[in-house]
Amino acid sequence: MVTLKPIKQEDFKQYIIHAIDDYAKDKVASGNWSEDEAMDLSRKEFTQLLPKGEKSEFNYIFSIFHDQHIVGTIWIAQKSPTNKDEGFIYDFIIFEQYQGLGYGKNAMKEIEIIAKELGMKKISLHVFGHNKIARGLYEKSGYEITNITMTKSI
């Protein structure tokens, strides 16, 4: 059974270090940022989105548990104070050793329940094009593609 619990401060400290690094790497891999600027830009984005860390208003960061073990993290936010019925999943991680075991699918179901309780009627997310596993999970969970950006290096 998968449950979501608000992230603890000590877990958030570990999460944010890895999240900033992973996001920078994904932005470089997708061709959006250069390696030289990626870490600074990633830190800046996370600081803007989470000015008060895990206690930032309109942001809800959860540890994903299977039994008593943390298997990942999911972060959902209300789009804005004036648009509380729309949510956005900023990050979703299932730790590598737990991938492919159904925890991701179940965590997506749980976040939908929480989103409804928060008054959200719609959830959006971004997925990097090179992340085919995540794209497959989101499509199986009922998410539809709304935009596609394509790039060609010349």
C-alpha positions as YAML, in Angstrom:
chain: A
units: angstrom
residues:
- id: 1
  name: MET
  ca: [0.00, 0.00, 0.00]
- id: 2
  name: VAL
  ca: [1.26, 3.45, -0.97]
- id: 3
  name: THR
  ca: [0.64, 6.47, 1.25]
- id: 4
  name: LEU
  ca: [1.67, 10.11, 0.98]
- id: 5
  name: LYS
  ca: [2.80, 12.03, 4.05]
- id: 6
  name: PRO
  ca: [3.99, 15.65, 4.22]
- id: 7
  name: ILE
  ca: [7.75, 15.65, 3.83]
- id: 8
  name: LYS
  ca: [9.76, 16.11, 7.02]
- id: 9
  name: GLN
  ca: [12.25, 18.97, 7.18]
- id: 10
  name: GLU
  ca: [15.28, 16.64, 7.29]
- id: 11
  name: ASP
  ca: [13.98, 14.69, 4.28]
- id: 12
  name: PHE
  ca: [13.31, 17.95, 2.44]
- id: 13
  name: LYS
  ca: [16.94, 19.00, 2.91]
- id: 14
  name: GLN
  ca: [18.06, 15.80, 1.17]
- id: 15
  name: TYR
  ca: [15.36, 16.06, -1.47]
- id: 16
  name: ILE
  ca: [16.16, 19.64, -2.50]
- id: 17
  name: ILE
  ca: [19.87, 18.91, -3.02]
- id: 18
  name: HIS
  ca: [19.07, 16.05, -5.41]
- id: 19
  name: ALA
  ca: [16.13, 17.84, -7.05]
- id: 20
  name: ILE
  ca: [18.23, 20.88, -7.98]
- id: 21
  name: ASP
  ca: [20.97, 18.65, -9.39]
- id: 22
  name: ASP
  ca: [18.55, 16.39, -11.30]
- id: 23
  name: TYR
  ca: [16.65, 19.34, -12.76]
- id: 24
  name: ALA
  ca: [19.87, 20.96, -13.93]
- id: 25
  name: LYS
  ca: [20.95, 17.70, -15.60]
- id: 26
  name: ASP
  ca: [17.55, 17.30, -17.30]
- id: 27
  name: LYS
  ca: [17.64, 20.88, -18.61]
- id: 28
  name: VAL
  ca: [21.12, 20.26, -20.05]
- id: 29
  name: ALA
  ca: [20.07, 16.88, -21.54]
- id: 30
  name: SER
  ca: [17.06, 18.51, -23.18]
- id: 31
  name: GLY
  ca: [19.22, 21.27, -24.65]
- id: 32
  name: ASN
  ca: [17.55, 24.08, -22.68]
- id: 33
  name: TRP
  ca: [20.58, 25.14, -20.63]
- id: 34
  name: SER
  ca: [24.34, 24.91, -20.95]
- id: 35
  name: GLU
  ca: [26.31, 22.96, -18.37]
- id: 36
  name: ASP
  ca: [27.98, 26.18, -17.22]
- id: 37
  name: GLU
  ca: [24.72, 27.85, -16.22]
- id: 38
  name: ALA
  ca: [22.56, 24.88, -15.28]
- id: 39
  name: MET
  ca: [23.20, 24.63, -11.52]
- id: 40
  name: ASP
  ca: [22.78, 28.37, -10.95]
- id: 41
  name: LEU
  ca: [19.57, 28.50, -12.99]
- id: 42
  name: SER
  ca: [18.20, 25.41, -11.27]
- id: 43
  name: ARG
  ca: [18.90, 26.84, -7.79]
- id: 44
  name: LYS
  ca: [17.26, 30.11, -8.82]
- id: 45
  name: GLU
  ca: [14.08, 28.37, -10.03]
- id: 46
  name: PHE
  ca: [13.75, 26.27, -6.87]
- id: 47
  name: THR
  ca: [14.34, 29.35, -4.69]
- id: 48
  name: GLN
  ca: [11.60, 31.24, -6.54]
- id: 49
  name: LEU
  ca: [9.14, 28.34, -6.38]
- id: 50
  name: LEU
  ca: [9.89, 27.36, -2.78]
- id: 51
  name: PRO
  ca: [10.96, 30.55, -0.97]
- id: 52
  name: LYS
  ca: [10.11, 28.99, 2.40]
- id: 53
  name: GLY
  ca: [11.29, 25.48, 1.57]
- id: 54
  name: GLU
  ca: [8.82, 22.71, 2.32]
- id: 55
  name: LYS
  ca: [6.58, 25.22, 4.09]
- id: 56
  name: SER
  ca: [6.07, 27.45, 1.02]
- id: 57
  name: GLU
  ca: [2.48, 28.55, 0.62]
- id: 58
  name: PHE
  ca: [0.35, 26.72, -1.96]
- id: 59
  name: ASN
  ca: [3.01, 23.99, -2.29]
- id: 60
  name: TYR
  ca: [2.58, 20.46, -0.98]
- id: 61
  name: ILE
  ca: [5.56, 18.13, -0.93]
- id: 62
  name: PHE
  ca: [5.01, 14.55, 0.14]
- id: 63
  name: SER
  ca: [7.20, 11.59, 0.89]
- id: 64
  name: ILE
  ca: [5.84, 8.50, -0.81]
- id: 65
  name: PHE
  ca: [5.72, 5.51, 1.53]
- id: 66
  name: HIS
  ca: [5.28, 1.82, 0.96]
- id: 67
  name: ASP
  ca: [4.67, 0.36, 4.38]
- id: 68
  name: GLN
  ca: [7.28, 2.17, 6.53]
- id: 69
  name: HIS
  ca: [9.81, 2.79, 3.72]
- id: 70
  name: ILE
  ca: [10.14, 6.02, 1.77]
- id: 71
  name: VAL
  ca: [10.12, 5.10, -1.92]
- id: 72
  name: GLY
  ca: [9.98, 8.58, -3.43]
- id: 73
  name: THR
  ca: [8.74, 12.17, -3.35]
- id: 74
  name: ILE
  ca: [5.96, 14.08, -5.08]
- id: 75
  name: TRP
  ca: [5.41, 17.86, -5.13]
- id: 76
  name: ILE
  ca: [2.14, 19.45, -6.18]
- id: 77
  name: ALA
  ca: [1.24, 23.13, -6.03]
- id: 78
  name: GLN
  ca: [-1.80, 25.24, -6.64]
- id: 79
  name: LYS
  ca: [-1.10, 27.24, -9.80]
- id: 80
  name: SER
  ca: [-1.66, 30.55, -8.04]
- id: 81
  name: PRO
  ca: [-3.48, 32.06, -5.07]
- id: 82
  name: THR
  ca: [-6.24, 33.18, -7.45]
- id: 83
  name: ASN
  ca: [-6.37, 29.88, -9.35]
- id: 84
  name: LYS
  ca: [-6.59, 27.28, -6.60]
- id: 85
  name: ASP
  ca: [-8.64, 24.83, -8.68]
- id: 86
  name: GLU
  ca: [-5.65, 24.07, -10.92]
- id: 87
  name: GLY
  ca: [-2.70, 22.09, -9.63]
- id: 88
  name: PHE
  ca: [0.72, 21.46, -11.08]
- id: 89
  name: ILE
  ca: [3.01, 18.55, -10.27]
- id: 90
  name: TYR
  ca: [6.47, 20.08, -10.14]
- id: 91
  name: ASP
  ca: [8.37, 16.97, -9.26]
- id: 92
  name: PHE
  ca: [7.76, 13.25, -8.94]
- id: 93
  name: ILE
  ca: [10.45, 10.78, -8.04]
- id: 94
  name: ILE
  ca: [10.36, 7.08, -7.36]
- id: 95
  name: PHE
  ca: [13.79, 6.04, -6.15]
- id: 96
  name: GLU
  ca: [15.58, 3.80, -8.63]
- id: 97
  name: GLN
  ca: [15.47, 0.61, -6.55]
- id: 98
  name: TYR
  ca: [11.66, 0.94, -6.28]
- id: 99
  name: GLN
  ca: [10.89, 1.71, -9.92]
- id: 100
  name: GLY
  ca: [8.74, -0.70, -11.90]
- id: 101
  name: LEU
  ca: [6.93, -2.02, -8.83]
- id: 102
  name: GLY
  ca: [3.71, -0.01, -9.17]
- id: 103
  name: TYR
  ca: [4.54, 2.64, -6.58]
- id: 104
  name: GLY
  ca: [4.48, 5.43, -9.16]
- id: 105
  name: LYS
  ca: [1.05, 4.49, -10.46]
- id: 106
  name: ASN
  ca: [-0.34, 4.26, -6.93]
- id: 107
  name: ALA
  ca: [1.28, 7.54, -5.88]
- id: 108
  name: MET
  ca: [-0.39, 9.27, -8.84]
- id: 109
  name: LYS
  ca: [-3.76, 7.96, -7.64]
- id: 110
  name: GLU
  ca: [-3.05, 9.21, -4.11]
- id: 111
  name: ILE
  ca: [-2.00, 12.70, -5.27]
- id: 112
  name: GLU
  ca: [-5.27, 13.01, -7.19]
- id: 113
  name: ILE
  ca: [-7.20, 12.32, -3.97]
- id: 114
  name: ILE
  ca: [-5.18, 14.95, -2.11]
- id: 115
  name: ALA
  ca: [-5.58, 17.44, -4.97]
- id: 116
  name: LYS
  ca: [-9.36, 17.03, -4.86]
- id: 117
  name: GLU
  ca: [-9.32, 17.58, -1.09]
- id: 118
  name: LEU
  ca: [-7.39, 20.82, -1.71]
- id: 119
  name: GLY
  ca: [-10.09, 21.95, -4.15]
- id: 120
  name: MET
  ca: [-8.21, 21.23, -7.36]
- id: 121
  name: LYS
  ca: [-10.24, 20.17, -10.37]
- id: 122
  name: LYS
  ca: [-7.35, 19.80, -12.82]
- id: 123
  name: ILE
  ca: [-3.71, 18.73, -12.55]
- id: 124
  name: SER
  ca: [-1.01, 19.51, -15.09]
- id: 125
  name: LEU
  ca: [2.65, 18.54, -15.21]
- id: 126
  name: HIS
  ca: [5.74, 18.83, -17.38]
- id: 127
  name: VAL
  ca: [7.76, 15.86, -18.52]
- id: 128
  name: PHE
  ca: [11.05, 16.01, -20.37]
- id: 129
  name: GLY
  ca: [10.82, 14.43, -23.81]
- id: 130
  name: HIS
  ca: [13.76, 12.11, -23.09]
- id: 131
  name: ASN
  ca: [11.99, 10.64, -20.03]
- id: 132
  name: LYS
  ca: [10.04, 7.92, -21.80]
- id: 133
  name: ILE
  ca: [9.29, 5.92, -18.65]
- id: 134
  name: ALA
  ca: [7.62, 8.92, -16.98]
- id: 135
  name: ARG
  ca: [5.73, 9.79, -20.15]
- id: 136
  name: GLY
  ca: [4.34, 6.26, -20.27]
- id: 137
  name: LEU
  ca: [3.25, 6.40, -16.62]
- id: 138
  name: TYR
  ca: [1.49, 9.73, -17.09]
- id: 139
  name: GLU
  ca: [-0.30, 8.60, -20.23]
- id: 140
  name: LYS
  ca: [-1.46, 5.40, -18.48]
- id: 141
  name: SER
  ca: [-2.68, 7.58, -15.60]
- id: 142
  name: GLY
  ca: [-4.92, 9.54, -17.97]
- id: 143
  name: TYR
  ca: [-2.79, 12.61, -18.65]
- id: 144
  name: GLU
  ca: [-3.07, 14.00, -22.16]
- id: 145
  name: ILE
  ca: [-0.42, 15.81, -24.17]
- id: 146
  name: THR
  ca: [-1.33, 19.49, -24.44]
- id: 147
  name: ASN
  ca: [1.85, 20.88, -26.01]
- id: 148
  name: ILE
  ca: [4.92, 19.49, -27.67]
- id: 149
  name: THR
  ca: [8.09, 21.49, -28.20]
- id: 150
  name: MET
  ca: [10.52, 20.06, -30.70]
- id: 151
  name: THR
  ca: [14.13, 21.03, -31.31]
- id: 152
  name: LYS
  ca: [16.71, 20.14, -33.92]
- id: 153
  name: SER
  ca: [20.41, 20.91, -33.52]
- id: 154
  name: ILE
  ca: [21.96, 22.15, -36.76]
...
